[in-house]
Structures are given as structure tokens and as C-alpha cells.
Amino acid sequence: MDVRLDALTVTAAGRRLISQLSAEAPAGAVTGLVGPNGSGKSTTLRCAYRALRPSAGYVRLDGADLWQLSAREGARRVAALPQEHQVEFDFTAAEVVAMGRTPHQSAFGRDSATDRELCARALRQVDATHLADRGFLTLSGGERQRVLIARALAQQPRVLVLDEPTNHLDIRHQLETLALVRAAGVTALLALHDLNLAAATCDRLYVLSDGKVVAGGKPDEVLTPELVAEVFGVRAHVLAHPVSGAPQLVFDTL
């Protein structure tokens, strides 16, 4: 499913957070948003999963306006992992993952055998089967992140929107999580702080600054020393990864 952000603008409390922002996440590809703190990454993603209605512009899924879909239909197409999340009650990890099946059930529907299998598979995918009976509030930050990714996968979306999905994860689980996003076979739109992880994972990158897109293209096209210096305020030495050939950056101060 193709995702197009078409001239998105968000204004709040008299301040423009993003302005005329346009980007495209091609079907089946992994598209990343990178930029310094406050550049508009999270605001953009909140529009893409219906948590924030833009002041102007559109989010289109295969040409259809996301905000013209019902909430249930939108949730069947798009699953999100926000940067901030809150679970008020101490559900088990398995119960949290099962919440991902809600858009596919009737108002009073109970989990079917298919629902249970999809949830179990999602936990296996994120290496969290052993957490199934643990209380969510007892989990570490990294364990919670893996359970929430499993919930998104159990939702069986056609689009995954992930805001800093590697937060709280150790390096092994960072790499495994991003490999899982690639292997999921769905359109993925994600924000990452780590430019090296973004370069290694994403088919296409958009660089944001002050709520606008300042560059877009393949990682090796946009992550240039000149752009990194201008947007991030650091000097970057760009090297090729010895295995994948993806650009990898080594930083020092200007």
C-alpha cells in the first residue's frame, strides 16, 4: 500500500509544527524520517496514524484520504508504535498483544483460534514468547517495546508507522527489530534518531528540519557531509559498510 503525505501542515497554539510537508512511502518499502529534535518527525507520523489531524494537507493510502475512512477501517490498514505509550492497568504481555486484533473483531467478539495464533506468532517474531504471562508493567523498557511491536504485527496492517522503534533496545534487538520491519512485507514509515541505523534499514530517507523536508532520496544520496553539517551541526565522515555497502557515518564536532 502506497502512502503519500501531501502538503501536510500542522499548527498548534499559534506555532507551525510542520509546513507543506510532502513525502511518499512506496508500497512494500521502508521509508525513514530523520532530523534533529524538534524537526517535526513525530508530528508527521502522528498525522499518518490518525492521532493528529493536520491543519491542511492529506494523508493518502493508495490514493484514499485516510481521514475519510472510519476509525476501524483505518486501524485495519495502519498500525502504529508511538514514541510515547501508556498502559494503565497491568495486563499481561499476551493481553496487550491481543489488543492488536480489536479492529478485526465485532464489538462483543471474543478471541478466535486464528486471533490467538496470530498473537503467538507476533510474540515469536519479536523474541518475546517467554514474556507472554508477565505483567506488562513489570517489564523493562526494551521488553515493553518488543511487546508493543508484536501488538502492531498482530494487527496485520498493510502499513506500519513506527516512531523511534529501537528506543530502549540493546544493539542486538535494535538490529533484529529493524530486520523484522523489513521482513514484514508491508509498507513501513518510521522515524529514527540513529542515522547509521536509518541508512542501513531504509530504502528511502527524508531529512526534516524546522518542520520541512530539506532532502529526500536513497540514503547515500541524502546523507552527505554537507547536509549533515547543515542540518545536524556536526561533521560527518561517510564510509561504506564493509558487508552491506550502506553508508555509515563517523561524527565529530565542526
C-alpha positions as CSV (number, residue, x, y, z in Angstrom):
1,M,0.0,0.0,0.0
2,D,1.4,3.3,-1.1
3,V,1.4,6.2,1.5
4,R,1.6,9.8,0.4
5,L,1.9,12.8,2.6
6,D,0.6,15.6,0.6
7,A,1.4,19.2,1.7
8,L,0.8,18.4,5.4
9,T,0.7,21.4,7.7
10,V,0.1,21.3,11.4
11,T,-0.4,24.4,13.6
12,A,-0.8,24.3,17.3
13,A,-1.0,27.2,19.9
14,G,-0.2,29.6,17.1
15,R,3.0,27.7,16.2
16,R,3.5,25.9,12.9
17,L,5.0,22.5,13.7
18,I,5.2,21.2,10.1
19,S,4.7,23.2,6.9
20,Q,3.7,22.0,3.5
21,L,5.4,18.7,4.1
22,S,5.2,16.1,1.3
23,A,6.7,12.7,1.2
24,E,6.0,9.2,-0.2
25,A,6.4,5.8,1.3
26,P,6.2,3.3,-1.7
27,A,4.3,0.1,-1.2
28,G,6.4,-2.6,0.5
29,A,9.4,-0.3,1.1
30,V,10.9,1.0,4.3
31,T,10.9,4.8,4.4
32,G,12.6,6.8,7.1
33,L,12.3,10.2,8.6
34,V,15.4,11.7,10.2
35,G,16.2,15.0,11.6
36,P,17.2,16.8,14.8
37,N,15.0,17.1,17.8
38,G,12.0,19.3,17.1
39,S,12.3,18.9,13.3
40,G,8.7,17.5,13.0
41,K,9.2,13.8,12.7
42,S,6.8,12.7,15.5
43,T,4.2,15.3,14.4
44,T,4.3,14.0,10.9
45,L,3.9,10.4,12.0
46,R,1.0,11.2,14.3
47,C,-0.8,12.5,11.2
48,A,0.0,9.3,9.4
49,Y,-1.7,7.1,12.0
50,R,-4.7,9.4,12.8
51,A,-3.5,10.6,16.2
52,L,-3.4,14.2,14.9
53,R,-5.5,15.7,12.2
54,P,-3.4,18.1,10.0
55,S,-4.5,21.7,9.7
56,A,-4.1,21.3,6.0
57,G,-3.0,18.7,3.5
58,Y,-3.7,15.0,3.2
59,V,-2.5,11.5,4.1
60,R,-3.4,9.2,1.3
61,L,-3.4,5.4,1.3
62,D,-3.4,4.1,-2.3
63,G,-5.0,7.5,-3.1
64,A,-7.7,7.3,-0.5
65,D,-7.8,10.0,2.2
66,L,-7.0,8.4,5.5
67,W,-9.3,10.8,7.4
68,Q,-12.3,9.8,5.2
69,L,-12.0,6.2,6.4
70,S,-13.8,5.0,9.5
71,A,-11.6,4.6,12.6
72,R,-11.9,0.8,12.3
73,E,-11.1,0.7,8.6
74,G,-8.1,3.0,9.3
75,A,-6.9,0.7,12.0
76,R,-7.2,-2.3,9.7
77,R,-4.8,-0.6,7.3
78,V,-2.4,1.2,9.6
79,A,-0.8,0.0,12.8
80,A,1.4,2.4,14.9
81,L,4.0,2.3,17.5
82,P,4.1,5.8,19.0
83,Q,7.1,7.1,20.8
84,E,5.0,7.6,23.9
85,H,2.6,4.9,25.1
86,Q,0.7,4.2,28.2
87,V,-0.9,1.1,29.6
88,E,-2.9,2.0,32.7
89,F,-3.6,-1.5,34.0
90,D,-1.2,-4.4,34.4
91,F,-2.3,-6.5,31.6
92,T,-0.2,-9.5,30.7
93,A,2.1,-9.1,27.6
94,A,-0.2,-11.6,25.8
95,E,-3.2,-9.5,26.6
96,V,-1.5,-6.4,25.3
97,V,-0.6,-8.1,22.0
98,A,-4.2,-9.4,21.7
99,M,-5.4,-5.7,21.6
100,G,-3.9,-5.6,18.1
101,R,-6.8,-7.9,17.0
102,T,-9.5,-5.4,18.1
103,P,-10.0,-3.8,14.6
104,H,-10.8,-7.2,13.2
105,Q,-13.4,-8.2,15.8
106,S,-17.0,-7.3,16.3
107,A,-18.0,-5.1,19.3
108,F,-18.5,-8.1,21.5
109,G,-16.3,-10.5,19.7
110,R,-14.0,-12.9,21.6
111,D,-10.6,-14.0,20.5
112,S,-10.8,-16.8,18.0
113,A,-8.2,-19.6,17.4
114,T,-6.9,-17.5,14.5
115,D,-6.5,-14.4,16.7
116,R,-4.6,-16.5,19.3
117,E,-2.3,-18.0,16.7
118,L,-1.6,-14.6,15.1
119,C,-0.7,-13.1,18.6
120,A,1.5,-16.1,19.4
121,R,3.3,-15.7,16.1
122,A,3.8,-12.0,16.7
123,L,5.4,-12.7,20.0
124,R,7.7,-15.3,18.4
125,Q,8.7,-12.8,15.8
126,V,10.0,-10.3,18.3
127,D,11.6,-13.0,20.6
128,A,9.1,-12.3,23.4
129,T,7.2,-15.6,23.8
130,H,8.7,-16.0,27.3
131,L,7.1,-12.7,28.3
132,A,3.5,-13.8,27.4
133,D,2.3,-14.3,31.0
134,R,4.3,-11.4,32.5
135,G,2.6,-8.3,33.7
136,F,3.3,-5.5,31.2
137,L,4.1,-3.0,33.9
138,T,6.8,-5.4,35.3
139,L,8.7,-5.4,32.0
140,S,11.8,-3.4,31.2
141,G,11.6,-0.6,28.7
142,G,13.1,-2.9,26.0
143,E,10.8,-5.7,26.8
144,R,7.8,-3.4,26.6
145,Q,8.9,-2.1,23.2
146,R,9.1,-5.6,21.8
147,V,5.6,-6.5,23.1
148,L,4.2,-3.3,21.6
149,I,5.8,-4.1,18.2
150,A,4.2,-7.6,18.5
151,R,0.9,-5.9,19.1
152,A,1.3,-3.9,15.9
153,L,2.2,-7.0,13.9
154,A,-0.8,-8.9,15.3
155,Q,-2.9,-6.1,13.9
156,Q,-2.0,-7.4,10.4
157,P,-1.7,-3.9,8.9
158,R,-0.8,-3.0,5.4
159,V,1.2,0.0,6.7
160,L,3.4,0.1,9.8
161,V,4.2,3.5,11.3
162,L,6.9,3.4,14.0
163,D,8.2,6.4,16.0
164,E,11.7,5.5,17.3
165,P,11.0,1.7,17.4
166,T,14.6,1.0,18.6
167,N,14.2,3.1,21.8
168,H,15.2,1.2,24.9
169,L,16.5,-1.8,22.9
170,D,20.0,-3.2,23.2
171,I,22.0,-3.3,19.9
172,R,21.1,-7.0,19.1
173,H,17.4,-6.2,19.5
174,Q,17.7,-2.9,17.6
175,L,19.1,-4.8,14.6
176,E,16.6,-7.7,14.9
177,T,13.7,-5.3,15.2
178,L,14.6,-3.3,12.1
179,A,15.3,-6.6,10.2
180,L,11.8,-7.7,11.2
181,V,10.3,-4.5,9.9
182,R,12.0,-5.1,6.6
183,A,10.9,-8.7,6.5
184,A,7.3,-7.9,7.4
185,G,6.5,-7.3,3.8
186,V,4.3,-4.2,4.5
187,T,4.9,-0.5,3.8
188,A,6.8,0.9,6.7
189,L,7.2,4.6,7.7
190,L,9.4,5.2,10.6
191,A,11.4,7.9,12.5
192,L,14.9,7.2,13.7
193,H,17.5,9.3,15.5
194,D,20.4,7.0,14.6
195,L,21.5,7.9,11.1
196,N,23.5,4.7,10.7
197,L,20.5,2.5,11.6
198,A,18.4,4.6,9.2
199,A,20.9,4.3,6.4
200,A,21.3,0.5,6.9
201,T,17.5,-0.1,7.1
202,C,15.7,2.3,4.9
203,D,15.1,2.2,1.1
204,R,14.4,5.9,1.2
205,L,15.1,8.8,3.6
206,Y,13.5,12.2,4.1
207,V,15.5,14.7,6.2
208,L,13.4,17.1,8.2
209,S,14.4,20.5,9.6
210,D,12.1,23.1,11.2
211,G,9.0,21.2,10.0
212,K,10.0,20.9,6.4
213,V,11.6,18.3,4.1
214,V,15.1,19.5,3.2
215,A,16.2,16.4,1.3
216,G,14.8,13.1,0.1
217,G,16.2,10.1,-1.7
218,K,18.2,7.0,-1.2
219,P,20.4,7.1,2.0
220,D,23.6,7.5,0.0
221,E,22.1,10.4,-1.9
222,V,21.0,12.4,1.2
223,L,23.4,11.6,4.0
224,T,26.2,13.7,2.6
225,P,28.8,15.6,4.8
226,E,27.4,18.9,3.6
227,L,23.8,18.1,4.5
228,V,24.7,16.6,7.9
229,A,26.7,19.7,8.8
230,E,23.9,22.0,7.8
231,V,21.0,20.1,9.5
232,F,22.7,18.4,12.4
233,G,25.6,20.8,13.1
234,V,28.2,18.1,13.2
235,R,31.0,16.9,10.8
236,A,30.3,13.5,9.2
237,H,32.8,11.2,7.6
238,V,30.8,8.9,5.3
239,L,32.1,5.3,4.9
240,A,30.7,2.2,3.2
241,H,29.6,-0.6,5.5
242,P,32.1,-3.5,4.8
243,V,29.3,-6.0,4.3
244,S,26.2,-4.2,3.0
245,G,27.9,-1.2,1.4
246,A,25.3,1.1,3.1
247,P,26.7,4.5,4.1
248,Q,27.9,4.7,7.7
249,L,28.8,7.9,9.4
250,V,31.5,8.7,11.8
251,F,31.0,12.1,13.6
252,D,33.0,14.8,15.2
253,T,32.3,18.4,16.1
254,L,32.5,21.2,13.5
